[in-house]
């Protein structure tokens, strides 16, 4: 009876945890070009693994793309990123929470947390079906936060983070302050370490680099649209390890 009671308590506790905090999943590689290595921080330099379209990437693993290397990932169903060339990126959290035991379209929330050391990441978040979408990308300068329906580019170059919002809206939180700034669609802004002065967002249409970033982000969105019709929110999650 004691063992049975313990099993019931454990099962109830696990169910509560998964319902509130979600289950960890693996990121799925949709496509890969060039050379990309991945692995845990303590092994990626000594014993890196080559990434391919058959790979899955776990929380805590890092991706390093070389020149001409590029990777398209489904982090969790409905949240996708394109990792550009010469980029160092770590996956810090990938979770899904469901509405009880319902199987069809049962996702209550989707969470992905990344850490970008250098390089460029383009992100697309679905606007389909119910539930919450949360993507956070940390840098040494601050953190980008995005929700459903957003499409944006984040580039980390030295101590400067440059954000171009193409669709929806994204928020920026400085690593050295508590304020959060909203970047609307069609605008870009650069944030530097230690620079806490007020920002002036500029329209992407007035800047050649921003225009290129908009085009690249739209091409990424087109790539997703060209995949299976249910890809944006129907990619089957792979249980994490």
Residue frames as a rotation matrix with the C-alpha (Angstrom) as fourth column:
UNK 1
0.558 0.830 0.000 0.00
0.830 -0.558 0.000 0.00
0.000 0.000 -1.000 0.00
UNK 2
0.396 -0.496 -0.773 2.85
0.179 -0.784 0.595 2.38
-0.901 -0.374 -0.222 0.81
UNK 3
-0.683 -0.690 0.242 4.48
0.332 0.002 0.943 1.74
-0.651 0.724 0.227 -2.56
UNK 4
-0.195 0.709 0.678 1.15
0.969 0.033 0.244 2.20
0.151 0.704 -0.694 -4.30
UNK 5
0.733 0.451 -0.510 0.60
0.575 -0.811 0.109 5.50
-0.365 -0.373 -0.853 -2.49
UNK 6
-0.070 -0.856 -0.512 4.09
0.097 -0.516 0.851 6.67
-0.993 0.009 0.119 -3.45
UNK 7
-0.709 -0.175 0.683 3.43
0.649 0.219 0.729 5.77
-0.277 0.960 -0.042 -7.09
UNK 8
0.293 0.907 0.301 0.15
0.947 -0.318 0.036 7.69
0.128 0.275 -0.953 -7.08
UNK 9
0.652 -0.108 -0.750 1.78
0.294 -0.876 0.383 10.74
-0.698 -0.470 -0.539 -5.48
UNK 10
-0.446 -0.893 -0.062 4.68
0.199 -0.166 0.966 10.61
-0.873 0.418 0.251 -7.95
UNK 11
-0.490 0.332 0.806 2.31
0.872 0.192 0.451 10.27
-0.005 0.924 -0.383 -10.91
UNK 12
0.627 0.773 -0.101 0.20
0.778 -0.628 0.016 13.18
-0.051 -0.088 -0.995 -9.71
UNK 13
0.372 -0.585 -0.720 3.30
0.135 -0.734 0.666 15.31
-0.918 -0.345 -0.194 -9.15
UNK 14
-0.676 -0.630 0.383 4.65
0.420 0.098 0.902 14.50
-0.606 0.771 0.198 -12.61
UNK 15
-0.084 0.746 0.661 1.30
0.983 -0.045 0.176 15.31
0.161 0.665 -0.729 -14.20
UNK 16
0.760 0.341 -0.553 1.20
0.498 -0.852 0.159 18.65
-0.417 -0.397 -0.818 -12.35
UNK 17
-0.092 -0.902 -0.423 4.74
0.116 -0.431 0.895 19.49
-0.989 0.033 0.144 -13.47
UNK 18
-0.724 -0.203 0.660 4.09
0.629 0.198 0.751 18.66
-0.283 0.959 -0.015 -17.13
UNK 19
0.253 0.915 0.315 0.80
0.962 -0.273 0.019 20.56
0.103 0.298 -0.949 -17.12
UNK 20
0.847 0.109 -0.520 2.33
0.295 -0.911 0.289 23.71
-0.442 -0.398 -0.803 -15.67
UNK 21
0.218 -0.882 -0.418 5.92
-0.391 -0.471 0.791 23.69
-0.894 -0.009 -0.448 -16.92
UNK 22
0.695 0.158 -0.702 5.73
-0.719 0.113 -0.686 21.47
-0.029 0.981 0.192 -19.99
UNK 23
0.739 -0.438 0.512 7.73
0.331 0.898 0.291 18.57
-0.587 -0.046 0.808 -21.35
UNK 24
-0.006 -0.837 -0.547 11.20
-0.511 -0.468 0.721 19.06
-0.860 0.284 -0.425 -22.77
UNK 25
0.881 0.282 0.380 11.58
0.188 0.528 -0.828 18.31
-0.434 0.801 0.412 -26.50
UNK 26
-0.205 -0.955 0.214 14.36
0.577 0.058 0.814 18.14
-0.790 0.291 0.540 -29.08
UNK 27
0.157 0.156 -0.975 14.88
-0.591 -0.776 -0.219 20.59
-0.791 0.611 -0.030 -31.91
UNK 28
0.428 0.088 0.900 14.41
0.534 0.778 -0.330 19.09
-0.729 0.622 0.286 -35.37
UNK 29
-0.562 -0.667 -0.488 16.70
-0.119 -0.519 0.846 19.97
-0.818 0.534 0.213 -38.27
UNK 30
0.571 0.821 -0.004 14.59
-0.037 0.021 -0.999 20.85
-0.820 0.570 0.042 -41.32
UNK 31
0.882 -0.373 0.287 17.51
0.348 0.107 -0.931 21.50
0.316 0.922 0.224 -43.64
UNK 32
0.553 -0.777 -0.300 21.25
0.089 -0.303 0.949 22.13
-0.829 -0.551 -0.099 -43.48
UNK 33
0.911 -0.357 0.207 23.78
0.179 -0.112 -0.978 23.59
0.373 0.927 -0.038 -45.90
UNK 34
0.221 -0.915 0.337 27.54
-0.564 -0.402 -0.721 23.73
0.796 -0.031 -0.605 -45.62
UNK 35
-0.289 -0.465 -0.837 29.30
0.421 0.724 -0.547 22.58
0.860 -0.510 -0.014 -42.47
UNK 36
0.227 0.369 0.901 27.80
-0.724 -0.555 0.410 22.85
0.651 -0.745 0.142 -38.99
UNK 37
-0.584 -0.407 -0.702 29.06
0.207 0.761 -0.614 21.17
0.785 -0.504 -0.361 -35.82
UNK 38
0.278 0.694 0.665 27.12
-0.631 -0.390 0.671 20.67
0.725 -0.605 0.329 -32.61
UNK 39
-0.026 -0.259 -0.966 27.51
0.548 0.804 -0.230 19.24
0.836 -0.535 0.121 -29.14
UNK 40
0.801 0.235 -0.551 27.78
0.599 -0.298 0.743 20.11
0.011 -0.925 -0.380 -25.47
UNK 41
0.890 -0.435 0.138 30.00
-0.424 -0.900 -0.106 23.04
0.171 0.035 -0.985 -24.55
UNK 42
0.321 -0.819 0.476 32.69
-0.674 0.155 0.722 20.78
-0.665 -0.553 -0.502 -23.06
UNK 43
0.013 -0.314 0.949 32.86
0.347 0.892 0.290 18.55
-0.938 0.326 0.120 -26.15
UNK 44
0.874 0.473 0.110 32.08
0.244 -0.232 -0.942 20.67
-0.420 0.850 -0.318 -29.20
UNK 45
0.592 -0.722 -0.359 35.69
-0.801 -0.575 -0.163 21.84
-0.088 0.384 -0.919 -29.62
UNK 46
-0.391 -0.805 0.446 37.36
-0.748 0.560 0.355 18.50
-0.536 -0.195 -0.821 -28.84
UNK 47
-0.872 0.133 0.472 34.82
0.277 0.928 0.251 16.05
-0.404 0.349 -0.845 -30.23
UNK 48
-0.432 0.745 -0.509 32.28
-0.675 -0.641 -0.366 17.90
-0.599 0.185 0.779 -32.41
UNK 49
-0.320 0.439 0.840 29.55
0.557 0.804 -0.208 16.11
-0.766 0.401 -0.502 -34.32
UNK 50
-0.998 0.010 -0.059 28.57
-0.056 -0.532 0.845 17.10
-0.023 0.846 0.532 -37.85
UNK 51
-0.338 0.940 -0.042 24.96
-0.162 -0.102 -0.982 18.20
-0.927 -0.325 0.187 -38.13
UNK 52
-0.992 0.122 0.040 22.71
0.067 0.224 0.972 16.96
0.109 0.967 -0.230 -40.93
UNK 53
-0.415 0.908 0.057 19.03
-0.740 -0.373 0.560 16.97
0.530 0.190 0.827 -41.83
UNK 54
0.176 0.460 -0.870 18.66
0.133 0.865 0.484 13.73
0.975 -0.201 0.091 -39.84
UNK 55
-0.743 -0.591 -0.315 19.95
0.395 -0.007 -0.919 15.26
0.541 -0.807 0.238 -36.60
UNK 56
0.621 0.783 0.034 18.08
0.426 -0.374 0.824 16.35
0.658 -0.497 -0.566 -33.49
UNK 57
-0.453 -0.780 0.431 19.55
0.089 -0.521 -0.849 18.94
0.887 -0.346 0.305 -31.15
UNK 58
0.210 0.501 -0.839 19.02
0.848 0.334 0.412 18.76
0.487 -0.798 -0.355 -27.39
UNK 59
0.920 0.136 0.368 18.82
-0.080 -0.853 0.516 21.45
0.384 -0.505 -0.773 -24.73
UNK 60
0.697 -0.715 0.043 22.30
-0.115 -0.053 0.992 22.43
-0.707 -0.697 -0.119 -23.62
UNK 61
0.112 -0.660 0.743 23.90
0.854 0.445 0.267 21.73
-0.507 0.605 0.614 -26.99
UNK 62
0.091 -0.216 -0.972 25.60
-0.221 -0.956 0.192 24.38
-0.971 0.197 -0.135 -29.12
UNK 63
0.702 0.090 0.706 25.61
0.658 0.296 -0.692 24.92
-0.272 0.951 0.148 -32.87
UNK 64
-0.002 -0.733 -0.681 28.60
-0.112 -0.676 0.728 26.37
-0.994 0.078 -0.081 -34.71
UNK 65
0.839 0.282 0.465 28.15
0.425 0.192 -0.884 27.17
-0.339 0.940 0.042 -38.38
UNK 66
-0.282 -0.959 -0.010 31.13
0.624 -0.191 0.758 27.84
-0.729 0.207 0.653 -40.63
UNK 67
-0.500 0.063 -0.864 31.34
-0.559 -0.785 0.266 30.15
-0.661 0.616 0.428 -43.61
UNK 68
-0.563 0.446 -0.696 28.57
-0.691 0.209 0.692 29.15
0.454 0.870 0.190 -46.03
UNK 69
-0.860 0.297 -0.416 27.01
0.436 0.850 -0.296 27.01
0.266 -0.436 -0.860 -43.30
UNK 70
-0.588 0.750 0.304 23.31
-0.758 -0.642 0.116 27.45
0.282 -0.162 0.946 -42.62
UNK 71
-0.918 0.305 -0.254 20.71
0.370 0.889 -0.270 25.49
0.143 -0.342 -0.929 -40.63
UNK 72
-0.346 0.888 0.302 16.91
-0.641 -0.459 0.616 25.61
0.685 0.019 0.728 -40.47
UNK 73
-0.959 -0.066 -0.274 15.41
0.159 0.677 -0.718 24.32
0.233 -0.733 -0.639 -37.21
UNK 74
0.225 0.964 0.139 12.01
-0.128 -0.112 0.985 23.59
0.966 -0.240 0.098 -35.77
UNK 75
-0.697 -0.527 0.486 12.69
-0.505 -0.120 -0.855 24.38
0.509 -0.841 -0.183 -32.10
UNK 76
-0.698 0.656 0.288 9.21
0.169 0.541 -0.824 23.39
-0.696 -0.526 -0.488 -30.96
UNK 77
-0.337 0.606 0.720 6.09
0.941 0.211 0.263 23.07
0.008 0.767 -0.642 -33.13
UNK 78
0.711 0.674 0.200 5.28
0.691 -0.723 -0.020 26.57
0.131 0.152 -0.980 -34.36
UNK 79
0.785 -0.534 -0.316 8.64
-0.327 -0.789 0.520 28.18
-0.527 -0.305 -0.794 -33.52
UNK 80
0.722 -0.499 0.479 11.33
0.692 0.550 -0.468 28.09
-0.030 0.669 0.742 -36.23
UNK 81
0.578 -0.598 -0.555 14.77
-0.289 -0.786 0.547 29.61
-0.763 -0.155 -0.627 -36.68
UNK 82
0.855 -0.489 0.173 17.30
0.330 0.256 -0.908 29.95
0.400 0.834 0.381 -39.45
UNK 83
0.621 -0.735 -0.271 20.89
0.198 -0.188 0.962 29.95
-0.758 -0.651 0.029 -38.16
UNK 84
0.947 -0.223 -0.232 23.13
-0.312 -0.451 -0.836 31.91
0.082 0.864 -0.496 -40.50
UNK 85
0.530 -0.817 -0.225 26.77
0.459 0.500 -0.734 31.34
0.713 0.286 0.640 -41.37
UNK 86
-0.487 -0.870 0.068 29.56
0.312 -0.247 -0.918 31.86
0.816 -0.426 0.392 -38.82
UNK 87
0.157 0.668 0.728 27.10
-0.673 -0.467 0.574 31.75
0.723 -0.580 0.376 -35.93
UNK 88
-0.848 -0.334 -0.410 27.48
0.106 0.653 -0.750 30.34
0.519 -0.680 -0.519 -32.41
UNK 89
-0.103 0.919 0.380 24.14
-0.776 -0.313 0.547 29.45
0.622 -0.238 0.746 -30.83
UNK 90
-0.981 -0.162 -0.103 23.16
-0.058 0.760 -0.648 27.44
0.184 -0.630 -0.755 -27.73
UNK 91
-0.074 0.987 -0.141 19.76
-0.105 0.133 0.986 25.89
0.992 0.088 0.094 -26.98
UNK 92
-0.853 -0.298 0.428 18.89
-0.397 -0.160 -0.904 26.66
0.338 -0.941 0.018 -23.35
UNK 93
-0.607 0.708 0.361 15.24
-0.149 0.345 -0.927 25.60
-0.781 -0.616 -0.104 -23.14
UNK 94
-0.723 0.492 -0.486 12.69
-0.513 0.090 0.854 23.85
0.463 0.866 0.187 -25.36
UNK 95
-0.895 0.424 0.138 9.34
0.124 0.535 -0.836 23.02
-0.428 -0.731 -0.531 -23.75
UNK 96
-0.573 0.818 -0.047 5.73
-0.226 -0.102 0.969 22.23
0.788 0.566 0.243 -24.62
UNK 97
-0.875 0.428 0.227 2.80
-0.160 0.187 -0.969 22.31
-0.457 -0.884 -0.096 -22.21
UNK 98
-0.778 0.619 -0.107 -0.48
0.137 0.334 0.933 20.63
0.613 0.711 -0.345 -23.12
UNK 99
-0.236 0.812 0.534 -4.08
-0.935 -0.339 0.102 20.91
0.264 -0.475 0.839 -22.04
UNK 100
0.328 0.376 0.867 -4.36
-0.719 0.694 -0.030 17.76
-0.613 -0.614 0.498 -19.96
UNK 101
-0.380 -0.444 0.812 -4.35
0.054 0.865 0.498 14.53
-0.923 0.233 -0.305 -21.98
UNK 102
0.746 0.655 -0.118 -6.07
-0.045 -0.127 -0.991 15.91
-0.664 0.745 -0.066 -25.06
UNK 103
-0.049 -0.819 0.571 -4.04
0.633 0.417 0.653 14.91
-0.773 0.394 0.498 -28.12
UNK 104
0.031 0.103 0.994 -5.41
0.975 -0.222 -0.007 16.95
0.220 0.970 -0.107 -31.04
UNK 105
-0.042 -0.112 0.993 -4.22
0.251 -0.963 -0.098 20.59
0.967 0.245 0.069 -31.11
UNK 106
0.716 0.429 -0.551 -3.70
0.558 0.122 0.821 20.40
0.420 -0.895 -0.152 -27.37
UNK 107
-0.312 -0.943 -0.115 -0.68
0.840 -0.218 -0.496 22.67
0.443 -0.252 0.860 -26.95
UNK 108
0.701 0.539 -0.467 -1.20
0.710 -0.594 0.379 25.24
-0.073 -0.597 -0.799 -24.23
UNK 109
0.800 -0.496 -0.338 2.21
-0.428 -0.866 0.257 26.88
-0.421 -0.061 -0.905 -24.48
UNK 110
0.710 -0.670 0.216 5.45
0.649 0.503 -0.571 26.64
0.274 0.545 0.792 -26.43
UNK 111
0.877 -0.460 -0.140 8.73
-0.288 -0.736 0.613 27.97
-0.384 -0.498 -0.777 -25.07
UNK 112
0.584 -0.788 0.196 12.16
0.743 0.422 -0.519 28.24
0.327 0.449 0.832 -26.65
UNK 113
0.889 -0.408 -0.206 15.15
-0.216 -0.772 0.597 29.98
-0.403 -0.487 -0.775 -25.06
UNK 114
0.668 -0.693 0.272 18.38
0.651 0.366 -0.665 30.45
0.361 0.621 0.696 -27.03
UNK 115
0.580 -0.592 -0.560 21.75
0.130 -0.611 0.781 32.06
-0.804 -0.525 -0.277 -26.34
UNK 116
0.849 -0.248 0.467 23.42
0.466 -0.066 -0.882 33.82
0.250 0.967 0.060 -29.27
UNK 117
0.298 -0.838 -0.457 27.16
0.603 -0.206 0.771 34.50
-0.740 -0.506 0.444 -28.86
UNK 118
-0.493 -0.420 -0.762 27.77
-0.348 -0.707 0.616 35.75
-0.797 0.569 0.202 -32.38
UNK 119
-0.936 0.077 0.342 26.31
0.338 0.463 0.819 35.65
-0.095 0.883 -0.460 -35.84
UNK 120
-0.679 0.713 -0.175 22.75
-0.731 -0.637 0.244 35.89
0.062 0.293 0.954 -37.11
UNK 121
-0.824 0.533 0.193 19.43
0.446 0.820 -0.360 34.22
-0.350 -0.210 -0.913 -36.37
UNK 122
-0.693 0.719 -0.052 16.12
-0.593 -0.528 0.608 34.65
0.409 0.452 0.792 -38.18
UNK 123
-0.917 0.384 0.111 12.99
0.177 0.640 -0.747 33.55
-0.358 -0.666 -0.655 -36.35
UNK 124
-0.567 0.817 -0.107 9.40
-0.499 -0.237 0.834 32.85
0.656 0.526 0.542 -37.37
UNK 125
-0.910 0.356 0.212 6.60
-0.041 0.432 -0.901 32.15
-0.412 -0.829 -0.379 -34.90
UNK 126
-0.704 0.683 0.196 3.30
0.573 0.383 0.724 30.71
0.420 0.622 -0.661 -36.06
UNK 127
-0.810 0.553 0.193 -0.01
-0.584 -0.731 -0.354 32.50
-0.055 -0.399 0.915 -35.65
UNK 128
-0.232 0.711 -0.664 -2.10
-0.439 0.532 0.724 29.35
0.868 0.459 0.189 -35.96
UNK 129
0.122 0.422 -0.899 -4.18
0.464 0.776 0.427 27.54
0.878 -0.469 -0.101 -33.38
UNK 130
0.874 0.335 0.353 -4.57
-0.147 -0.510 0.847 28.24
0.464 -0.792 -0.397 -29.72
UNK 131
0.637 -0.627 -0.447 -1.89
0.766 0.452 0.457 28.49
-0.084 -0.634 0.769 -27.09
UNK 132
0.855 -0.388 -0.344 0.98
-0.256 -0.893 0.371 30.75
-0.451 -0.229 -0.862 -26.23
UNK 133
0.650 -0.724 0.233 4.19
0.624 0.333 -0.707 31.16
0.434 0.605 0.668 -28.23
UNK 134
0.906 -0.417 -0.073 7.32
-0.271 -0.704 0.656 32.43
-0.325 -0.574 -0.751 -26.47
UNK 135
0.558 -0.817 0.143 10.79
0.709 0.381 -0.593 32.77
0.430 0.432 0.792 -27.96
UNK 136
0.916 -0.377 -0.135 13.63
-0.212 -0.743 0.634 34.37
-0.339 -0.553 -0.761 -26.03
UNK 137
0.585 -0.800 0.133 17.10
0.610 0.326 -0.723 34.90
0.535 0.504 0.678 -27.47
UNK 138
0.856 -0.328 -0.399 19.76
0.212 -0.482 0.850 36.01
-0.471 -0.812 -0.343 -25.00
UNK 139
0.460 -0.808 0.367 22.92
0.435 -0.156 -0.887 37.91
0.774 0.568 0.280 -25.87
UNK 140
-0.333 -0.661 -0.673 25.60
0.934 -0.132 -0.333 39.61
0.131 -0.739 0.661 -23.78
UNK 141
-0.919 0.009 0.395 23.88
0.033 -0.994 0.100 42.92
0.394 0.105 0.913 -24.49
UNK 142
-0.489 0.824 0.286 20.31
-0.777 -0.263 -0.571 41.93
-0.395 -0.502 0.769 -23.69
UNK 143
-0.758 0.305 0.577 17.44
0.305 0.947 -0.100 39.67
-0.577 0.101 -0.810 -24.66
UNK 144
-0.732 0.584 -0.352 14.92
-0.621 -0.358 0.697 39.60
0.281 0.729 0.624 -27.50
UNK 145
-0.693 0.604 0.393 11.42
0.105 0.624 -0.774 38.36
-0.713 -0.496 -0.496 -26.68
UNK 146
-0.759 0.424 -0.494 8.89
-0.623 -0.253 0.740 37.43
0.189 0.870 0.456 -29.38
UNK 147
-0.384 0.726 0.571 5.38
-0.266 0.505 -0.821 36.00
-0.884 -0.468 -0.001 -29.49
UNK 148
-0.039 0.453 0.891 2.94
0.662 0.679 -0.316 34.53
-0.748 0.578 -0.327 -31.99
UNK 149
0.771 0.471 0.429 2.93
0.603 -0.321 -0.731 35.83
-0.206 0.822 -0.531 -35.54
UNK 150
0.677 -0.563 -0.475 6.33
-0.413 -0.824 0.387 37.51
-0.609 -0.066 -0.790 -35.36
UNK 151
0.705 -0.560 0.434 9.11
0.705 0.486 -0.518 37.37
0.079 0.671 0.737 -37.94
UNK 152
0.909 -0.415 -0.030 12.44
-0.393 -0.880 0.267 39.04
-0.137 -0.231 -0.963 -37.22
UNK 153
0.506 -0.843 -0.180 16.20
0.401 0.415 -0.817 38.96
0.763 0.341 0.548 -37.58
UNK 154
0.942 -0.331 0.054 18.75
-0.193 -0.404 0.894 39.26
-0.274 -0.853 -0.445 -34.76
UNK 155
0.565 -0.825 -0.011 22.42
0.322 0.233 -0.918 39.84
0.760 0.515 0.397 -35.54
UNK 156
0.915 -0.364 -0.174 25.13
0.096 -0.222 0.970 39.83
-0.392 -0.904 -0.168 -32.87
UNK 157
0.539 -0.768 0.345 28.33
0.475 -0.062 -0.878 41.51
0.696 0.637 0.331 -34.01
UNK 158
-0.588 -0.783 0.205 30.88
0.165 -0.364 -0.917 42.10
0.792 -0.505 0.343 -31.27
UNK 159
-0.823 0.289 -0.488 29.08
0.489 -0.075 -0.869 43.96
-0.288 -0.954 -0.080 -28.49
UNK 160
-0.666 0.616 -0.421 26.21
-0.667 -0.744 -0.035 45.19
-0.335 0.257 0.906 -30.68
UNK 161
-0.581 0.605 0.545 22.86
0.559 0.783 -0.274 43.49
-0.592 0.145 -0.793 -31.21
UNK 162
-0.823 0.321 -0.468 20.86
-0.540 -0.699 0.470 44.56
-0.176 0.639 0.748 -34.27
UNK 163
-0.524 0.744 0.415 17.17
0.443 0.654 -0.613 43.68
-0.728 -0.137 -0.672 -34.53
UNK 164
-0.852 0.374 -0.366 14.97
-0.519 -0.515 0.682 44.02
0.066 0.771 0.633 -37.60
UNK 165
-0.488 0.777 0.398 11.28
0.079 0.494 -0.866 43.27
-0.869 -0.391 -0.303 -37.06
UNK 166
-0.992 0.094 -0.087 9.49
-0.089 -0.014 0.996 42.23
0.092 0.995 0.023 -40.24
UNK 167
-0.161 0.979 -0.125 6.11
-0.066 0.116 0.991 41.02
0.985 0.168 0.046 -38.96
UNK 168
0.507 0.421 -0.752 4.34
0.705 0.301 0.643 41.22
0.497 -0.856 -0.145 -35.62
UNK 169
0.574 -0.400 0.715 6.40
-0.530 -0.847 -0.048 42.86
0.624 -0.351 -0.698 -32.91
UNK 170
0.247 -0.573 -0.781 9.32
0.654 0.693 -0.301 41.97
0.715 -0.437 0.546 -30.65
UNK 171
0.973 0.047 0.225 10.54
-0.137 -0.663 0.736 43.29
0.184 -0.747 -0.639 -27.32
UNK 172
0.111 -0.989 -0.099 14.06
0.261 0.125 -0.957 44.08
0.959 0.081 0.272 -26.17
UNK 173
0.994 0.113 -0.008 15.28
0.033 -0.216 0.976 43.98
0.109 -0.970 -0.218 -22.58
UNK 174
0.343 -0.925 0.161 18.74
-0.570 -0.342 -0.747 45.33
0.747 0.165 -0.645 -21.84
UNK 175
0.232 -0.371 -0.899 21.13
0.555 0.809 -0.191 43.22
0.799 -0.455 0.394 -19.80
UNK 176
-0.742 -0.622 -0.248 21.87
0.583 -0.417 -0.697 46.28
0.330 -0.662 0.673 -17.66
UNK 177
-0.833 0.509 0.214 18.39
-0.548 -0.810 -0.207 47.72
0.068 -0.290 0.955 -17.14
UNK 178
-0.691 0.646 0.324 14.83
0.248 0.632 -0.734 46.77
-0.679 -0.427 -0.597 -16.26
UNK 179
-0.041 0.713 -0.700 13.07
-0.619 -0.568 -0.542 48.61
-0.784 0.411 0.464 -19.05
UNK 180
-0.312 0.055 0.949 11.59
0.599 0.786 0.151 46.79
-0.737 0.616 -0.278 -22.03
UNK 181
-0.419 0.098 -0.903 11.38
-0.554 -0.815 0.169 48.39
-0.719 0.571 0.396 -25.46
UNK 182
0.296 0.653 0.697 8.95
0.302 0.629 -0.717 47.38
-0.906 0.423 -0.011 -28.17
UNK 183
-0.733 -0.529 -0.427 10.13
-0.302 -0.310 0.902 47.16
-0.610 0.790 0.068 -31.78
UNK 184
0.313 0.949 0.037 7.21
-0.335 0.147 -0.931 47.25
-0.889 0.279 0.364 -34.25
UNK 185
0.269 -0.125 0.955 7.08
0.754 0.645 -0.128 45.64
-0.600 0.754 0.268 -37.67
UNK 186
0.724 -0.024 0.689 8.97
0.597 -0.480 -0.643 47.51
0.347 0.877 -0.333 -40.35
UNK 187
0.772 -0.467 0.432 11.60
-0.557 -0.824 0.106 48.98
0.306 -0.323 -0.896 -38.01
UNK 188
0.439 -0.709 -0.552 15.11
0.602 0.688 -0.405 48.13
0.667 -0.154 0.729 -36.86
UNK 189
0.807 -0.259 0.530 17.37
-0.521 -0.734 0.435 49.20
0.277 -0.627 -0.728 -34.02
UNK 190
0.130 -0.847 -0.515 20.89
0.235 0.531 -0.814 48.49
0.963 -0.015 0.268 -32.73
UNK 191
0.942 0.145 0.302 21.73
-0.266 -0.223 0.938 48.04
0.204 -0.964 -0.171 -29.04
UNK 192
0.113 -0.980 -0.166 25.28
-0.097 0.156 -0.983 48.24
0.989 0.127 -0.078 -27.69
UNK 193
0.237 -0.119 -0.964 26.74
0.860 0.487 0.151 47.10
0.452 -0.865 0.218 -24.39
UNK 194
-0.450 -0.430 -0.783 26.76
0.833 -0.517 -0.195 49.87
-0.321 -0.740 0.591 -21.78
UNK 195
-0.961 0.162 0.224 24.70
-0.026 -0.859 0.511 52.24
0.276 0.485 0.830 -23.94
UNK 196
-0.502 0.804 -0.318 21.54
0.820 0.326 -0.470 53.02
-0.274 -0.497 -0.823 -21.99
UNK 197
-0.836 0.215 -0.504 20.56
-0.274 -0.961 0.045 56.16
-0.475 0.176 0.862 -23.88
UNK 198
0.158 0.983 0.094 17.11
-0.246 0.132 -0.960 56.37
-0.956 0.129 0.263 -25.40
UNK 199
-0.617 -0.367 0.696 16.78
0.463 0.546 0.698 54.52
-0.636 0.753 -0.167 -28.69
UNK 200
-0.054 0.613 -0.789 15.39
-0.710 -0.579 -0.402 55.82
-0.703 0.538 0.466 -31.95
UNK 201
-0.052 0.127 0.990 13.93
0.420 0.903 -0.094 53.12
-0.906 0.411 -0.101 -34.12
UNK 202
-0.510 -0.188 -0.839 14.46
-0.619 -0.597 0.510 53.61
-0.597 0.780 0.189 -37.83
UNK 203
0.636 0.772 -0.015 12.26
-0.537 0.428 -0.727 52.35
-0.555 0.470 0.686 -40.67
UNK 204
0.076 -0.604 0.793 13.77
0.314 0.769 0.556 49.38
-0.946 0.207 0.248 -42.48
UNK 205
0.691 0.278 0.667 12.88
0.704 -0.051 -0.708 50.99
-0.163 0.959 -0.231 -45.80
UNK 206
0.945 -0.323 0.048 15.45
-0.309 -0.933 -0.184 53.74
0.105 0.159 -0.982 -45.11
UNK 207
0.163 -0.916 0.367 18.44
-0.795 0.099 0.598 51.44
-0.584 -0.389 -0.712 -44.57
UNK 208
0.117 -0.168 -0.979 20.09
-0.880 0.439 -0.180 49.17
0.460 0.883 -0.097 -47.15
UNK 209
-0.864 -0.486 -0.136 21.19
-0.362 0.784 -0.504 46.55
0.351 -0.387 -0.853 -44.61
UNK 210
-0.573 0.730 0.373 17.76
-0.369 0.176 -0.913 46.45
-0.731 -0.661 0.169 -43.01
UNK 211
0.293 0.678 -0.674 16.17
-0.925 0.024 -0.378 45.99
-0.240 0.735 0.634 -46.43
UNK 212
-0.310 -0.499 -0.809 18.46
-0.654 0.730 -0.199 42.99
0.690 0.467 -0.552 -47.03
UNK 213
-0.970 -0.038 0.242 17.48
-0.222 0.549 -0.806 41.58
-0.103 -0.835 -0.541 -43.64
UNK 214
-0.113 0.994 0.005 13.79
-0.682 -0.074 -0.727 41.96
-0.722 -0.086 0.686 -44.49
UNK 215
0.254 0.158 -0.954 14.28
-0.919 0.348 -0.187 40.12
0.302 0.924 0.233 -47.79
UNK 216
-0.677 -0.592 -0.437 16.21
-0.414 0.798 -0.438 37.29
0.608 -0.115 -0.785 -46.08
UNK 217
-0.803 0.435 0.406 13.53
-0.319 0.262 -0.911 36.94
-0.503 -0.861 -0.072 -43.39
UNK 218
0.207 0.920 -0.334 10.76
-0.828 -0.017 -0.560 36.78
-0.521 0.392 0.758 -45.98
UNK 219
-0.035 -0.301 -0.953 12.71
-0.777 0.608 -0.164 34.14
0.629 0.734 -0.255 -47.90
UNK 220
-0.957 -0.279 0.078 12.92
-0.253 0.673 -0.695 32.13
0.141 -0.685 -0.715 -44.67
UNK 221
-0.357 0.908 0.219 9.16
-0.496 0.015 -0.868 32.46
-0.792 -0.419 0.445 -44.19
UNK 222
0.306 0.425 -0.852 8.68
-0.952 0.149 -0.268 31.35
0.013 0.893 0.451 -47.81
UNK 223
-0.611 -0.599 -0.517 10.87
-0.545 0.793 -0.274 28.31
0.574 0.114 -0.811 -47.13
UNK 224
-0.873 0.334 0.356 8.55
-0.181 0.456 -0.871 27.35
-0.453 -0.825 -0.338 -44.26
UNK 225
0.062 0.960 -0.275 5.46
-0.711 -0.151 -0.687 27.88
-0.701 0.238 0.673 -46.42
UNK 226
0.051 -0.108 -0.993 6.92
-0.929 0.361 -0.087 25.61
0.368 0.926 -0.082 -49.08
UNK 227
-0.933 -0.342 0.112 7.19
-0.356 0.833 -0.423 22.76
0.051 -0.435 -0.899 -46.59
UNK 228
-0.644 0.733 -0.218 4.27
0.687 0.680 0.256 20.53
0.336 0.015 -0.942 -45.62
UNK 229
-0.138 0.685 0.715 1.03
0.101 -0.708 0.698 22.49
0.985 0.168 0.028 -45.20
UNK 230
0.846 0.510 -0.153 0.91
0.173 0.008 0.985 21.70
0.504 -0.860 -0.082 -41.48
UNK 231
-0.008 -0.960 -0.281 4.57
0.715 0.191 -0.673 22.48
0.699 -0.206 0.684 -40.75
UNK 232
-0.323 -0.218 0.921 4.04
-0.210 -0.932 -0.294 25.83
0.923 -0.288 0.255 -39.03
UNK 233
-0.136 0.261 0.956 2.19
-0.984 -0.147 -0.100 24.23
0.114 -0.954 0.277 -36.14
UNK 234
0.805 0.594 -0.017 1.95
-0.592 0.804 0.054 20.56
0.045 -0.033 0.998 -36.97
UNK 235
-0.043 -0.887 -0.459 5.57
-0.535 0.408 -0.740 19.41
0.844 0.214 -0.492 -36.70
UNK 236
0.774 0.368 -0.515 5.48
0.149 0.685 0.714 16.43
0.615 -0.629 0.475 -34.36
UNK 237
0.495 -0.616 0.613 7.50
-0.846 -0.501 0.180 17.15
0.196 -0.608 -0.769 -31.21
UNK 238
0.225 -0.518 -0.825 10.37
0.081 0.854 -0.514 14.81
0.971 0.049 0.234 -30.39
UNK 239
0.965 0.196 -0.174 10.62
0.178 -0.004 0.984 14.03
0.192 -0.981 -0.039 -26.65
UNK 240
0.429 -0.840 0.332 13.72
-0.726 -0.539 -0.427 15.54
0.537 -0.057 -0.841 -25.02
UNK 241
0.513 -0.352 -0.783 16.42
0.467 0.880 -0.089 13.60
0.720 -0.320 0.615 -23.31
